[in-house]
Amino acid sequence: MFAIEKMCKVLNVSRSGYYSWLKNEPSKREVENHEILTHIRQIYSESRKTYGSPRITAELRNRNIFVSRPRVARLMREANIRSKTVKKFKVTTDSKHQYKIVDNKLNRVFRVDRIGKAWVSDITYIPTTGVVVLNDYYGSG
């Protein structure tokens, strides 16, 4: 740890100025920002972290807390609060094609006796809620 005198000299700040700053109470604006940020965090949590500054501002106004959207955005940015963006489902395949459709030979029997016996394709266009883990990759057990 460094001495206050040395730090003040390096930062070009007077010692009396430093001690005066140390004793100061938070400003009215700082107190307001802290209170608003508490409400922002509550609304953000209630929205399952999906609301951004426009929706949070609207919700604050519904609760009779009148504050500008840029101020809400700044407070959120400073507190590192960001809305979770959810990508909308978009079909990426052309199911009306003229290609031959191959028969389903696996019939949902995924156990195989050797590597390379069954091949599957990518189905990322199907929306799912989680990750499926195949524990029985090689068909044993």
PyMOL commands that place a pseudoatom at each C-alpha (Angstrom):
pseudoatom trace, name=CA, resn=MET, resi=1, chain=A, elem=C, hetatm=0, pos=[0.000, 0.000, 0.000]
pseudoatom trace, name=CA, resn=PHE, resi=2, chain=A, elem=C, hetatm=0, pos=[1.197, 3.497, -0.794]
pseudoatom trace, name=CA, resn=ALA, resi=3, chain=A, elem=C, hetatm=0, pos=[1.235, 6.535, 1.442]
pseudoatom trace, name=CA, resn=ILE, resi=4, chain=A, elem=C, hetatm=0, pos=[-1.548, 9.081, 0.868]
pseudoatom trace, name=CA, resn=GLU, resi=5, chain=A, elem=C, hetatm=0, pos=[1.018, 11.847, 0.356]
pseudoatom trace, name=CA, resn=LYS, resi=6, chain=A, elem=C, hetatm=0, pos=[2.740, 9.951, -2.439]
pseudoatom trace, name=CA, resn=MET, resi=7, chain=A, elem=C, hetatm=0, pos=[-0.531, 8.963, -4.156]
pseudoatom trace, name=CA, resn=CYS, resi=8, chain=A, elem=C, hetatm=0, pos=[-1.796, 12.556, -4.038]
pseudoatom trace, name=CA, resn=LYS, resi=9, chain=A, elem=C, hetatm=0, pos=[1.443, 13.783, -5.584]
pseudoatom trace, name=CA, resn=VAL, resi=10, chain=A, elem=C, hetatm=0, pos=[1.348, 11.155, -8.370]
pseudoatom trace, name=CA, resn=LEU, resi=11, chain=A, elem=C, hetatm=0, pos=[-2.319, 11.892, -9.132]
pseudoatom trace, name=CA, resn=ASN, resi=12, chain=A, elem=C, hetatm=0, pos=[-1.787, 15.655, -8.851]
pseudoatom trace, name=CA, resn=VAL, resi=13, chain=A, elem=C, hetatm=0, pos=[-4.398, 15.998, -6.092]
pseudoatom trace, name=CA, resn=SER, resi=14, chain=A, elem=C, hetatm=0, pos=[-4.009, 18.029, -2.910]
pseudoatom trace, name=CA, resn=ARG, resi=15, chain=A, elem=C, hetatm=0, pos=[-4.131, 16.112, 0.360]
pseudoatom trace, name=CA, resn=SER, resi=16, chain=A, elem=C, hetatm=0, pos=[-6.809, 18.443, 1.702]
pseudoatom trace, name=CA, resn=GLY, resi=17, chain=A, elem=C, hetatm=0, pos=[-8.853, 17.855, -1.472]
pseudoatom trace, name=CA, resn=TYR, resi=18, chain=A, elem=C, hetatm=0, pos=[-8.529, 14.089, -1.038]
pseudoatom trace, name=CA, resn=TYR, resi=19, chain=A, elem=C, hetatm=0, pos=[-9.634, 14.182, 2.609]
pseudoatom trace, name=CA, resn=SER, resi=20, chain=A, elem=C, hetatm=0, pos=[-12.489, 16.554, 1.750]
pseudoatom trace, name=CA, resn=TRP, resi=21, chain=A, elem=C, hetatm=0, pos=[-13.640, 14.122, -0.965]
pseudoatom trace, name=CA, resn=LEU, resi=22, chain=A, elem=C, hetatm=0, pos=[-13.340, 11.227, 1.489]
pseudoatom trace, name=CA, resn=LYS, resi=23, chain=A, elem=C, hetatm=0, pos=[-15.710, 12.894, 3.981]
pseudoatom trace, name=CA, resn=ASN, resi=24, chain=A, elem=C, hetatm=0, pos=[-18.301, 13.981, 1.413]
pseudoatom trace, name=CA, resn=GLU, resi=25, chain=A, elem=C, hetatm=0, pos=[-21.783, 12.517, 1.449]
pseudoatom trace, name=CA, resn=PRO, resi=26, chain=A, elem=C, hetatm=0, pos=[-23.124, 11.091, -1.818]
pseudoatom trace, name=CA, resn=SER, resi=27, chain=A, elem=C, hetatm=0, pos=[-24.866, 13.687, -3.946]
pseudoatom trace, name=CA, resn=LYS, resi=28, chain=A, elem=C, hetatm=0, pos=[-28.626, 13.785, -4.423]
pseudoatom trace, name=CA, resn=ARG, resi=29, chain=A, elem=C, hetatm=0, pos=[-28.131, 12.474, -7.972]
pseudoatom trace, name=CA, resn=GLU, resi=30, chain=A, elem=C, hetatm=0, pos=[-26.007, 9.544, -6.764]
pseudoatom trace, name=CA, resn=VAL, resi=31, chain=A, elem=C, hetatm=0, pos=[-28.672, 8.614, -4.199]
pseudoatom trace, name=CA, resn=GLU, resi=32, chain=A, elem=C, hetatm=0, pos=[-31.412, 8.819, -6.879]
pseudoatom trace, name=CA, resn=ASN, resi=33, chain=A, elem=C, hetatm=0, pos=[-29.347, 6.706, -9.279]
pseudoatom trace, name=CA, resn=HIS, resi=34, chain=A, elem=C, hetatm=0, pos=[-28.858, 4.068, -6.590]
pseudoatom trace, name=CA, resn=GLU, resi=35, chain=A, elem=C, hetatm=0, pos=[-32.605, 3.938, -5.873]
pseudoatom trace, name=CA, resn=ILE, resi=36, chain=A, elem=C, hetatm=0, pos=[-33.469, 3.774, -9.589]
pseudoatom trace, name=CA, resn=LEU, resi=37, chain=A, elem=C, hetatm=0, pos=[-30.899, 1.028, -10.144]
pseudoatom trace, name=CA, resn=THR, resi=38, chain=A, elem=C, hetatm=0, pos=[-32.523, -1.000, -7.346]
pseudoatom trace, name=CA, resn=HIS, resi=39, chain=A, elem=C, hetatm=0, pos=[-35.854, -0.768, -9.190]
pseudoatom trace, name=CA, resn=ILE, resi=40, chain=A, elem=C, hetatm=0, pos=[-34.156, -1.546, -12.520]
pseudoatom trace, name=CA, resn=ARG, resi=41, chain=A, elem=C, hetatm=0, pos=[-32.626, -4.724, -11.079]
pseudoatom trace, name=CA, resn=GLN, resi=42, chain=A, elem=C, hetatm=0, pos=[-36.003, -5.808, -9.682]
pseudoatom trace, name=CA, resn=ILE, resi=43, chain=A, elem=C, hetatm=0, pos=[-37.815, -5.258, -13.014]
pseudoatom trace, name=CA, resn=TYR, resi=44, chain=A, elem=C, hetatm=0, pos=[-34.956, -6.923, -14.903]
pseudoatom trace, name=CA, resn=SER, resi=45, chain=A, elem=C, hetatm=0, pos=[-35.210, -9.963, -12.637]
pseudoatom trace, name=CA, resn=GLU, resi=46, chain=A, elem=C, hetatm=0, pos=[-39.008, -10.103, -12.920]
pseudoatom trace, name=CA, resn=SER, resi=47, chain=A, elem=C, hetatm=0, pos=[-38.737, -10.051, -16.722]
pseudoatom trace, name=CA, resn=ARG, resi=48, chain=A, elem=C, hetatm=0, pos=[-36.400, -13.062, -16.586]
pseudoatom trace, name=CA, resn=LYS, resi=49, chain=A, elem=C, hetatm=0, pos=[-33.600, -10.756, -17.787]
pseudoatom trace, name=CA, resn=THR, resi=50, chain=A, elem=C, hetatm=0, pos=[-35.311, -10.065, -21.119]
pseudoatom trace, name=CA, resn=TYR, resi=51, chain=A, elem=C, hetatm=0, pos=[-36.226, -6.369, -20.758]
pseudoatom trace, name=CA, resn=GLY, resi=52, chain=A, elem=C, hetatm=0, pos=[-33.977, -3.692, -22.189]
pseudoatom trace, name=CA, resn=SER, resi=53, chain=A, elem=C, hetatm=0, pos=[-33.975, 0.003, -21.353]
pseudoatom trace, name=CA, resn=PRO, resi=54, chain=A, elem=C, hetatm=0, pos=[-37.188, 0.910, -23.274]
pseudoatom trace, name=CA, resn=ARG, resi=55, chain=A, elem=C, hetatm=0, pos=[-39.327, -1.694, -21.517]
pseudoatom trace, name=CA, resn=ILE, resi=56, chain=A, elem=C, hetatm=0, pos=[-37.734, -1.058, -18.131]
pseudoatom trace, name=CA, resn=THR, resi=57, chain=A, elem=C, hetatm=0, pos=[-38.366, 2.686, -18.564]
pseudoatom trace, name=CA, resn=ALA, resi=58, chain=A, elem=C, hetatm=0, pos=[-42.031, 1.973, -19.371]
pseudoatom trace, name=CA, resn=GLU, resi=59, chain=A, elem=C, hetatm=0, pos=[-42.328, -0.291, -16.343]
pseudoatom trace, name=CA, resn=LEU, resi=60, chain=A, elem=C, hetatm=0, pos=[-40.717, 2.343, -14.100]
pseudoatom trace, name=CA, resn=ARG, resi=61, chain=A, elem=C, hetatm=0, pos=[-43.299, 4.853, -15.344]
pseudoatom trace, name=CA, resn=ASN, resi=62, chain=A, elem=C, hetatm=0, pos=[-46.064, 2.354, -14.551]
pseudoatom trace, name=CA, resn=ARG, resi=63, chain=A, elem=C, hetatm=0, pos=[-44.682, 2.352, -11.001]
pseudoatom trace, name=CA, resn=ASN, resi=64, chain=A, elem=C, hetatm=0, pos=[-44.732, 6.182, -10.936]
pseudoatom trace, name=CA, resn=ILE, resi=65, chain=A, elem=C, hetatm=0, pos=[-40.960, 6.500, -11.233]
pseudoatom trace, name=CA, resn=PHE, resi=66, chain=A, elem=C, hetatm=0, pos=[-40.402, 9.031, -14.009]
pseudoatom trace, name=CA, resn=VAL, resi=67, chain=A, elem=C, hetatm=0, pos=[-36.959, 8.783, -15.551]
pseudoatom trace, name=CA, resn=SER, resi=68, chain=A, elem=C, hetatm=0, pos=[-35.652, 9.126, -19.099]
pseudoatom trace, name=CA, resn=ARG, resi=69, chain=A, elem=C, hetatm=0, pos=[-34.765, 6.102, -21.214]
pseudoatom trace, name=CA, resn=PRO, resi=70, chain=A, elem=C, hetatm=0, pos=[-31.178, 7.316, -21.805]
pseudoatom trace, name=CA, resn=ARG, resi=71, chain=A, elem=C, hetatm=0, pos=[-30.653, 7.536, -18.043]
pseudoatom trace, name=CA, resn=VAL, resi=72, chain=A, elem=C, hetatm=0, pos=[-32.000, 4.002, -17.590]
pseudoatom trace, name=CA, resn=ALA, resi=73, chain=A, elem=C, hetatm=0, pos=[-29.747, 2.825, -20.437]
pseudoatom trace, name=CA, resn=ARG, resi=74, chain=A, elem=C, hetatm=0, pos=[-26.700, 4.496, -18.853]
pseudoatom trace, name=CA, resn=LEU, resi=75, chain=A, elem=C, hetatm=0, pos=[-27.411, 3.014, -15.416]
pseudoatom trace, name=CA, resn=MET, resi=76, chain=A, elem=C, hetatm=0, pos=[-27.921, -0.425, -16.953]
pseudoatom trace, name=CA, resn=ARG, resi=77, chain=A, elem=C, hetatm=0, pos=[-24.679, -0.127, -18.933]
pseudoatom trace, name=CA, resn=GLU, resi=78, chain=A, elem=C, hetatm=0, pos=[-22.710, 0.981, -15.866]
pseudoatom trace, name=CA, resn=ALA, resi=79, chain=A, elem=C, hetatm=0, pos=[-24.156, -1.944, -13.871]
pseudoatom trace, name=CA, resn=ASN, resi=80, chain=A, elem=C, hetatm=0, pos=[-23.430, -4.317, -16.776]
pseudoatom trace, name=CA, resn=ILE, resi=81, chain=A, elem=C, hetatm=0, pos=[-27.120, -5.228, -17.153]
pseudoatom trace, name=CA, resn=ARG, resi=82, chain=A, elem=C, hetatm=0, pos=[-28.064, -6.397, -20.652]
pseudoatom trace, name=CA, resn=SER, resi=83, chain=A, elem=C, hetatm=0, pos=[-31.242, -7.954, -21.925]
pseudoatom trace, name=CA, resn=LYS, resi=84, chain=A, elem=C, hetatm=0, pos=[-31.099, -11.512, -23.125]
pseudoatom trace, name=CA, resn=THR, resi=85, chain=A, elem=C, hetatm=0, pos=[-31.913, -11.509, -26.794]
pseudoatom trace, name=CA, resn=VAL, resi=86, chain=A, elem=C, hetatm=0, pos=[-33.933, -14.456, -27.983]
pseudoatom trace, name=CA, resn=LYS, resi=87, chain=A, elem=C, hetatm=0, pos=[-33.569, -15.293, -31.637]
pseudoatom trace, name=CA, resn=LYS, resi=88, chain=A, elem=C, hetatm=0, pos=[-36.856, -15.900, -33.366]
pseudoatom trace, name=CA, resn=PHE, resi=89, chain=A, elem=C, hetatm=0, pos=[-37.371, -19.270, -35.006]
pseudoatom trace, name=CA, resn=LYS, resi=90, chain=A, elem=C, hetatm=0, pos=[-36.639, -19.175, -38.719]
pseudoatom trace, name=CA, resn=VAL, resi=91, chain=A, elem=C, hetatm=0, pos=[-37.149, -22.098, -41.061]
pseudoatom trace, name=CA, resn=THR, resi=92, chain=A, elem=C, hetatm=0, pos=[-33.937, -22.663, -42.999]
pseudoatom trace, name=CA, resn=THR, resi=93, chain=A, elem=C, hetatm=0, pos=[-34.886, -25.724, -45.009]
pseudoatom trace, name=CA, resn=ASP, resi=94, chain=A, elem=C, hetatm=0, pos=[-36.869, -26.087, -48.206]
pseudoatom trace, name=CA, resn=SER, resi=95, chain=A, elem=C, hetatm=0, pos=[-39.330, -28.902, -47.581]
pseudoatom trace, name=CA, resn=LYS, resi=96, chain=A, elem=C, hetatm=0, pos=[-40.997, -28.391, -50.972]
pseudoatom trace, name=CA, resn=HIS, resi=97, chain=A, elem=C, hetatm=0, pos=[-37.982, -29.645, -52.913]
pseudoatom trace, name=CA, resn=GLN, resi=98, chain=A, elem=C, hetatm=0, pos=[-38.141, -32.255, -55.687]
pseudoatom trace, name=CA, resn=TYR, resi=99, chain=A, elem=C, hetatm=0, pos=[-35.392, -34.486, -54.289]
pseudoatom trace, name=CA, resn=LYS, resi=100, chain=A, elem=C, hetatm=0, pos=[-36.002, -38.096, -53.302]
pseudoatom trace, name=CA, resn=ILE, resi=101, chain=A, elem=C, hetatm=0, pos=[-36.754, -38.569, -49.609]
pseudoatom trace, name=CA, resn=VAL, resi=102, chain=A, elem=C, hetatm=0, pos=[-34.776, -41.455, -48.146]
pseudoatom trace, name=CA, resn=ASP, resi=103, chain=A, elem=C, hetatm=0, pos=[-36.546, -44.059, -46.013]
pseudoatom trace, name=CA, resn=ASN, resi=104, chain=A, elem=C, hetatm=0, pos=[-36.039, -44.007, -42.242]
pseudoatom trace, name=CA, resn=LYS, resi=105, chain=A, elem=C, hetatm=0, pos=[-33.977, -47.158, -41.803]
pseudoatom trace, name=CA, resn=LEU, resi=106, chain=A, elem=C, hetatm=0, pos=[-32.975, -46.530, -38.184]
pseudoatom trace, name=CA, resn=ASN, resi=107, chain=A, elem=C, hetatm=0, pos=[-36.573, -46.258, -36.987]
pseudoatom trace, name=CA, resn=ARG, resi=108, chain=A, elem=C, hetatm=0, pos=[-35.249, -44.533, -33.810]
pseudoatom trace, name=CA, resn=VAL, resi=109, chain=A, elem=C, hetatm=0, pos=[-33.003, -47.506, -32.954]
pseudoatom trace, name=CA, resn=PHE, resi=110, chain=A, elem=C, hetatm=0, pos=[-29.748, -45.670, -32.364]
pseudoatom trace, name=CA, resn=ARG, resi=111, chain=A, elem=C, hetatm=0, pos=[-27.680, -48.520, -30.941]
pseudoatom trace, name=CA, resn=VAL, resi=112, chain=A, elem=C, hetatm=0, pos=[-25.135, -49.811, -33.400]
pseudoatom trace, name=CA, resn=ASP, resi=113, chain=A, elem=C, hetatm=0, pos=[-22.518, -52.551, -33.148]
pseudoatom trace, name=CA, resn=ARG, resi=114, chain=A, elem=C, hetatm=0, pos=[-19.730, -50.668, -34.932]
pseudoatom trace, name=CA, resn=ILE, resi=115, chain=A, elem=C, hetatm=0, pos=[-18.608, -47.137, -35.721]
pseudoatom trace, name=CA, resn=GLY, resi=116, chain=A, elem=C, hetatm=0, pos=[-19.864, -45.772, -39.032]
pseudoatom trace, name=CA, resn=LYS, resi=117, chain=A, elem=C, hetatm=0, pos=[-22.817, -48.141, -39.365]
pseudoatom trace, name=CA, resn=ALA, resi=118, chain=A, elem=C, hetatm=0, pos=[-25.411, -45.385, -38.947]
pseudoatom trace, name=CA, resn=TRP, resi=119, chain=A, elem=C, hetatm=0, pos=[-25.026, -41.796, -40.096]
pseudoatom trace, name=CA, resn=VAL, resi=120, chain=A, elem=C, hetatm=0, pos=[-27.315, -38.918, -39.222]
pseudoatom trace, name=CA, resn=SER, resi=121, chain=A, elem=C, hetatm=0, pos=[-27.650, -35.354, -40.455]
pseudoatom trace, name=CA, resn=ASP, resi=122, chain=A, elem=C, hetatm=0, pos=[-27.822, -31.953, -38.818]
pseudoatom trace, name=CA, resn=ILE, resi=123, chain=A, elem=C, hetatm=0, pos=[-31.264, -31.002, -37.493]
pseudoatom trace, name=CA, resn=THR, resi=124, chain=A, elem=C, hetatm=0, pos=[-30.454, -27.599, -36.007]
pseudoatom trace, name=CA, resn=TYR, resi=125, chain=A, elem=C, hetatm=0, pos=[-33.478, -26.064, -37.690]
pseudoatom trace, name=CA, resn=ILE, resi=126, chain=A, elem=C, hetatm=0, pos=[-35.742, -27.835, -35.183]
pseudoatom trace, name=CA, resn=PRO, resi=127, chain=A, elem=C, hetatm=0, pos=[-36.296, -25.631, -32.107]
pseudoatom trace, name=CA, resn=THR, resi=128, chain=A, elem=C, hetatm=0, pos=[-35.556, -27.394, -28.824]
pseudoatom trace, name=CA, resn=THR, resi=129, chain=A, elem=C, hetatm=0, pos=[-35.434, -26.302, -25.198]
pseudoatom trace, name=CA, resn=GLY, resi=130, chain=A, elem=C, hetatm=0, pos=[-32.251, -28.058, -24.189]
pseudoatom trace, name=CA, resn=VAL, resi=131, chain=A, elem=C, hetatm=0, pos=[-29.350, -30.239, -25.148]
pseudoatom trace, name=CA, resn=VAL, resi=132, chain=A, elem=C, hetatm=0, pos=[-29.735, -33.955, -25.692]
pseudoatom trace, name=CA, resn=VAL, resi=133, chain=A, elem=C, hetatm=0, pos=[-26.748, -36.002, -24.550]
pseudoatom trace, name=CA, resn=LEU, resi=134, chain=A, elem=C, hetatm=0, pos=[-26.342, -39.450, -26.046]
pseudoatom trace, name=CA, resn=ASN, resi=135, chain=A, elem=C, hetatm=0, pos=[-24.553, -41.523, -23.418]
pseudoatom trace, name=CA, resn=ASP, resi=136, chain=A, elem=C, hetatm=0, pos=[-24.625, -44.684, -25.489]
pseudoatom trace, name=CA, resn=TYR, resi=137, chain=A, elem=C, hetatm=0, pos=[-22.606, -43.381, -28.448]
pseudoatom trace, name=CA, resn=TYR, resi=138, chain=A, elem=C, hetatm=0, pos=[-21.027, -46.720, -29.444]
pseudoatom trace, name=CA, resn=GLY, resi=139, chain=A, elem=C, hetatm=0, pos=[-24.024, -48.898, -28.641]
pseudoatom trace, name=CA, resn=SER, resi=140, chain=A, elem=C, hetatm=0, pos=[-22.520, -50.539, -25.574]
pseudoatom trace, name=CA, resn=GLY, resi=141, chain=A, elem=C, hetatm=0, pos=[-24.055, -50.662, -22.113]
for i in range(1, 141): cmd.bond("trace and resi %d" % i, "trace and resi %d" % (i + 1))
show_as sticks, trace
zoom trace
